[in-house]
Amino acid sequence: MHRITINSIGKKDDRCYACIYQDLIDNAKKYATISINNIFNKKINQAQDDAKRAKEIYSQVLEPYKIADGLNVALDPRGKQMDSFAFATMLENHPKVAFFIGGAYGFEERFVRSCDVAVSLSALTMSHKIAKAVLLEQVFRALAIIHKHPYHK
């Protein structure tokens, strides 16, 4: 059973998005435990006027969510682009995975390098809400591939 955590800089999810996320989490629950941490505090809020400072704060706030005995994955537009099968292989080899979605300014390069891998969901810029939905769908698709479920055709 996989244990997957999605750590995102951002406020509480809107109800309409939360329903989509929960549906995807429910689909995957026989293969994985998936949790979402939305992280937004006073320091993050106060740093939003300065991109460099905001990225530093994102790194500080997300650092404690890294897992020592698993795979830490930064979602970054400059990261590795994968098809669903490569993504599944990545998950298959790591039963504990922590994903990180940066704030409005993305990540410091230092934070990206400190993760085990950086993955790009797309060359397009997307909101945290959409990125989380795409990530959850790909996690479920990868788990379906790993467990030979017919979802992935």
PyMOL commands that set and color helices and strands:
alter all, ss='L'
color gray80, all
select helices_A, chain A and resi 15-28+42-46+51-65+84-92+109-114+128-146
alter helices_A, ss='H'
color red, helices_A
select strands_A, chain A and resi 2-9+32-39+71-81+96-101+117-120
alter strands_A, ss='S'
color yellow, strands_A
deselect
rebuild
show_as cartoon
